[in-house]
Amino acid sequence: METVVSGIRSTGNLHLGNYYGAIQNFVKMQNEYNCYFFIADLHSLTTHPTPANLHANVKQVLVEYLAAGIDPEKATIYVQSDVPEVTELYLYLNMNAYMGELERATSFKDKVRANPDNVNAGLLTYPVLMAADIIIHKATKVPVGKDQEQHLEMARTFGNRFNRLYNNEYFPEPYAFSYGTNLVKIPGLDGAGKMGKSEGEGNAIFLGDTPEAIRKKVMRAKTDSGPTEENQTKPQEIQNLFDLMKVVSSPDAIEHFDNLYNTMAIRYGDLKKQLAEDMIIATAPIRDRINDIAGDADYLRKVANLGADKARESASKTIREVREIIGFRKF
């Protein structure tokens, strides 16, 4: 089976965008591919979380991965820092990553603009660590969004550069993997772009949100003053609400509110109430499992240890072979 690798930063709760845009596909992939799904706690250090927050966030993502349907018997779920071989490969790749190409990375330039007082070396070499995450398992398929495609291209660059430098076709080339023709893009509640944690908590519906929290967030979602003519094109903030309905609501409900909009009879409060209740129903099974799993410390420890063992088995083999290729020898 081909190997799939994907990671998620341990920066808090998973939201509907994570679930419908990625995790739902992971659940299908684990039956057909050799899957490694990791929690990227090393990557999160670029923003300097406190020790308490770091551990709590890793635990939350692990709980929610499991609650969403990732099976530790089928896929390898692990915490990035539990596999020290990743940081060793990161070191080797850094020796052949050049300042110019790292400084030109779009994500680095964006981070510098957003956080000019925290331009650390970890931000600069972020693509190198991401490359190590991927190629340490010799993955050929990587589920990534558009914003990560440049990092994936850099992972190919670093792997190919290693191969050329040591005249050994060791690392295969990883490519973006969408697993299907229809990539689901989940908009946020702020009326602008996609759902995400960095846009503010009110922009995202988290998988563990209570029904009360979901209702409050949805009722605050941005709208306008209403249509001014029949069958007019919906502005983005209104289209976003309809796009969210397409994910969680019935076709009949969508058609009902679409007709109301097109006839200038829509009441946004009613649309939001429907959307909130449909979100509550859609997330209920995951929310229940989150609450069950979060309190089972023994199960979480077992899953984390199993994942670490499986990931290290793959990673240690790669590191042994990489060391030999580079020329490290024991006396």
HELIX and SHEET records of a PDB file:
HELIX    1   1 LEU A   16  ASN A   18  1                                   3    
HELIX    2   2 TYR A   19  ILE A   23  3                                   5    
HELIX    3   3 GLN A   24  MET A   29  1                                   6    
HELIX    4   4 HIS A   43  THR A   47  5                                   5    
HELIX    5   5 PRO A   51  ALA A   67  1                                  17    
HELIX    6   6 GLN A   80  ASP A   82  5                                   3    
HELIX    7   7 GLU A   85  ASN A   94  1                                  10    
HELIX    8   8 MET A   99  GLU A  103  1                                   5    
HELIX    9   9 THR A  106  ALA A  114  1                                   9    
HELIX   10  10 ALA A  121  LEU A  124  1                                   4    
HELIX   11  11 TYR A  126  ILE A  135  1                                  10    
HELIX   12  12 LYS A  146  GLN A  148  5                                   3    
HELIX   13  13 GLU A  149  LEU A  165  1                                  17    
HELIX   14  14 GLU A  201  ASN A  203  5                                   3    
HELIX   15  15 PRO A  211  MET A  219  1                                   9    
HELIX   16  16 GLN A  236  VAL A  248  1                                  13    
HELIX   17  17 PRO A  251  ASN A  262  1                                  12    
HELIX   18  18 TYR A  268  ALA A  294  1                                  27    
HELIX   19  19 ALA A  297  ILE A  326  1                                  30    
SHEET    1   A 3 THR A   3  ARG A   9  0                                        
SHEET    2   A 3 ASN A  34  ALA A  40  1                                        
SHEET    3   A 3 THR A  76  VAL A  79  1                                        
SHEET    1   B 2 LYS A 141  VAL A 142  0                                        
SHEET    2   B 2 TYR A 175  ALA A 176  1                                        
END                                                                             
